[in-house]
Amino acid sequence: MLAAPEPAAAGPTLDRIKQQGNFRCGTIRQAGTAVADLDPNGRWRGFFPDFCRAVATALTGNPDAVEIVQISGAERFRSLRSGDADLLVMNATLSLSDEAAHGVSYPAIYYYDSLAIMRGRNVRATTLRELAQAGPLRICTLSNTAGARTIDLLVATSHANLTTVPVQTHDGYLTAFRAQQCDLVAHHRLFLGLHVQRKDLGDAALLPDSLQSNAFSPMALDEDQAWLRLVRGVVQALILGEALDVSSANVQEMRGSADLQVRRLLGIEGAIGAAIGLPADWAARMIAAVGHYGEIFERNLGAGTPLRLERGPNRPWNKGGLLYAAPLQ
């Protein structure tokens, strides 16, 4: 028999959050999309905010026990150090150099993406190879990001006639592109694809090439392993829920399942909740409130939404994707 996990000792961040009864979750606003935006009533909606609410539900049973705050990419490290946010749920790309330099940690992957280039209508190049032979061209990048470092390396090593134009925010590169201050934009394919699809940047188009693969994860300071462990458990439980077909519609019915993994997920067997500082039914109430990973994706980004994004690698490992959740044991 496996020994029951020892109850978790709360760290400074988790202990404070439990005393407060809520936490601050930073995200990046993508106006007019269900990635992350404010509805007419001022309530955050979208893929990233739903992950904030998943953490809140696991912690308190209440999906609204979270203050969602807008954070730009340039502010992400400062917002954690200053206490403006306890957790970032946005397009934070896994980076060992950022972990080392800024004292942050990325507990679990929740979205696979790639670095792409968007071209304006005056740029004739349709592939990265053609782009290297064109020029001179100006390319906007978000300052102090992994994508910006990749473009700097491309410019230095490919002999492409490119000049980088650093901008500080998502809105900044949109403004620069519309004002024709840059001919190209390098950013996450998810975000650039939204603008191309909505045609809000005229005849802009994406190059088919991907400069590098990216993986998004929540991000928090690495000073509290208990808090990071809890966030990792939330992401894994959402993925595992979809893998095991435990949804918001059937979570109560699935309590009668004989499948050991289902029973561990729902807190009927084992003591995973105690091991990460949560009640036994934390995952069951979370899935009941916000759904499993697939429900969150489809509700905000999927085929039934205006964005109509394909799942691609963002499916559980047992359904043809790359998202993996270790067994809860």
N, C-alpha and C positions, 0 to 999 in steps of 0.2 A: 504494500500500500504506500501511496505517496504521502509524505508528511504534509499537514496543513500549513500554508504559508503563515509566517508570523505577522501580526498586525503591524501596519506601517506607522512609523513615527513621522509626524508632520514636520516639514521644514519651515523656515521663516515665512516664505511666500504663502504656502498652503495654509499655515496656521493663521496668518492674518486674514486671508480670504474667508476661511471658515468662521472666524470671529465676526467679520463684516457681513457675511451672508451673501456677498456678491463679489464680482471681480471686474476689472476693466480689460476689454478685449479690443485691440486695435486692428483696423482693417483699412484697405485702400478703396476709395470710392470710384466706381466706374459708372458715371452718370448715364442713365437711360438703359442700363443692362441689369440682368439678374445675377451678375457676378457679385456685386455689392453696391447697393444704392439705397436712397431714402425714398419711401413712398410719399404720397401727398400729405399723409398725417405725420410725417417726420419719423416713421419707424423704419429701421434698417431691414432690408429684405435682400435675399440672394444666397448664393452658394457659400461664400465666406461667412456671412452672419449666421447662417444655419449651423456651422461648426462651432461658432461661439456659443450658440444656444444649446448645442449638444453637451458642451462642457458644463454649462450652467445647470442643465437638467441632471447630469450625472452627480454633480456636487450637492444640489439642493432639492431636486425634484421639480424645480420651477424654471422653465426655459427663459423666462424674462429676468432672472436674477443675474443679469449681466449688464454692464454699461458699455455699449459699443461706441468706440471713438474713432474718428477719421485720422489716419496716419499716412503721410506720404512715404514713398520709398526712401527718400533722403533722410527722413526723420526716424527711421525704424529703430536704430540702435539707441539714439538719444531718448526715445520714448520709453524704452525699457529701463534704461539707467535712471531716468528721472522719476519713474513711477507713474508716468502718464498712462502706461499700459502694463498689465501683468502678463499678457500673452498677445502675440501677433498672429492673426489668421489672415493671411494675404498671400501675395506671390513671393514669399521668401524662399529663395533658392538655396538648396544645400551647398555650403561652402566651408571647407576646412579652414581657409585663410580667415574668413569672417569669424568663425568660432574662436580661433586663436587670438585674433586681434581685438575682438569686442566682448569676449566672455559670454557668448550665447550658445544655445544648443538647439538642435532640430530633432524633436523626439520621434516623428513618424511621417512618412510620405503620404500625402493625400491627393496629389495631382501630378501627372507626368505631362510635361510640355517640352517645347524646344525654342531656341532663339532663332527668330526669323527676321527677314528684312522686307519692309514695305517700300514700294517705289511710287513716285508720283507719275502723273500722266506724261511728263516731259522726258522721262527716263525710258529709253528704248530697251535696255538690257532686260532680259527675262530669266536669266540664270546667274548664279554667282560667278561662273567663268566669264560670261559676257560682261558682267559688272566690273571685273578686274581689268578688262580691256577698255572700259569706257572712262569718262571723266573729262575734266575734274568734276567731282560731285561732293556734296556735303551730306553727312549722315548724322542724324540726331541720336544721341544715346542718353540714358538716364545716369546721372553722375553717381559714382561710388557704388556701382552694381557689378555683378559678375558679367552681365552682358556687355557693359561698357569696357571692361577689361579684355573681353574676347575681341571686341571690335578694334581696340587699340593694338592688340597682337596681330589681327588681320591686316591692319593698315601698315604695321611695321614689317611684316614678313611677306606680304603678297605683291608688293610693288603696285598695288592698286592706287589710282589717283583719287584718294578719298581724304576729306578733311572732317574730323569729328567736331560736332557741335554739342557740347554737354548741356543738358537741361536738368532741372531739379525735380520736376513732378511729371506725372502722367499728363495733366492738362498742359504742361509746358511744351511737351513735344507735339501735342495736337495743335497748339497755337502756332508754334514755329513752322510746322508742316503746312498749315493753311496759309500762313503768311509767306510761304515759299522761301523761308530762311534755311530750310534743308530740303534736299531732293529725296532723301531716303530716311527711314526710321528703323532702328534695330530695337526690337523688344520681344516680349513673349508672344508666341504665335497665338495663344488664346486671346490676348487683348487686341492685337493687330487684326486678327481674323474677325473679331466682332465689328470693327469699324469698316472693314472691307465689305462684310456681309450687309451691313446697314447702309452702305454707300453714303456715309456722312462725311467722307473725305473725298468726294468727287469720284474720279476714275482711278483711285489708288488700287494697287494690286500687290499681292504677296509673291515673292520669289519662292519657287518650290523647294529650294535648298534649306536645310536646317544647319545652322552653324554649330550648334551643340545641343545635346539633350539636357533638359532641366527637370528637376524634381522639386515640387513645392512641399513645404512642411510648416506646421506651426513653429513659432520661434519664441523662446523665453530665455532669460538669463540662466546661466548654468550653475547658479549658486544654490538651487533647491532641487535636489534629485527627486524628492517626493512629488513635487508639483509637476516636473517633467514626466515622471512615471505615470501620473494620473492622466495627463494629456495624451500620452502614448496609448494608454489603455482605452481612452475614449475613441481615438481614431481606429484602433484595431478592432474594437467592438462594433463600430459602424460597418467596417469592411466585412467582418466575420458574420454580422447579421445578414448581409446580402449573400455571402457565400453559403450560408446555411438556410437561406430562404425564410428568415425570421424578419417579418415586416411590421409596420405600425398596424396593419389590418389584422394580422394573425398572432401577434405577440402573446396575447392571453391564451389562445388556443394551444400555442406551441409549448406552454408550460407542461402539457401532458405528454410531450415527446419522450421517447425512450432513448433518443440519441444523446450520448454523454456530452458531446460538445455543445449541443443546444442547451442542455440542462446546466452546464457550467456557465454559459453565456447569460442565462436568465437567473443565475444565482440559486438554483435549486440544489445543485451539487457543488462541492468545493467551497473555498473561502477566498476567492479572488478579490471580492469587494474589500474585505478586511485588510488584505495585503497591500492595497493601494489607498486605504483610508476612506473607503466608501461603503454604504450599506449593501447588503447582498443583492438587492434588486436594481442596482444602479443602471445596468445596461438595459434591463427590461423597460424601466421607466423612460430612459433616454430614447430608445427606439420607438416606444409608444408616442412620444412627444414630437420627435423630429423625423422619424423614419430611419431606415438603414442608409448606407452610402448611396446605393443606387436610387433610392427615393429622393434624396437630397439633390443628386445630379440631375435626374430627370425633371424634377419640379422646377429647377432653376435654369438649366442649360440644355436639356435634352430635346428629343424629336418633337415633343408636344409644346415647345416654347418657341417664341420668335427667333431664338438663336439657333435652334436645331443642330446643336453640336453632336457629333458622333462620340461614342464612348471611347473607342480606340483602346489604348493601353489602360484606361481608367476603369477597368473592370476587375473583379476579384480573380485571383490566379486560377480558380477552378471554373471560370466562365470565359477564359480566353484573354485575360488581361494581365497586368503586372502588379496590381495591388495585392499585397500579401499580409495576412494577419496570423501571427503565431497562435497555436492552440492556447486557450486560457487554462493554465494548469500551474 
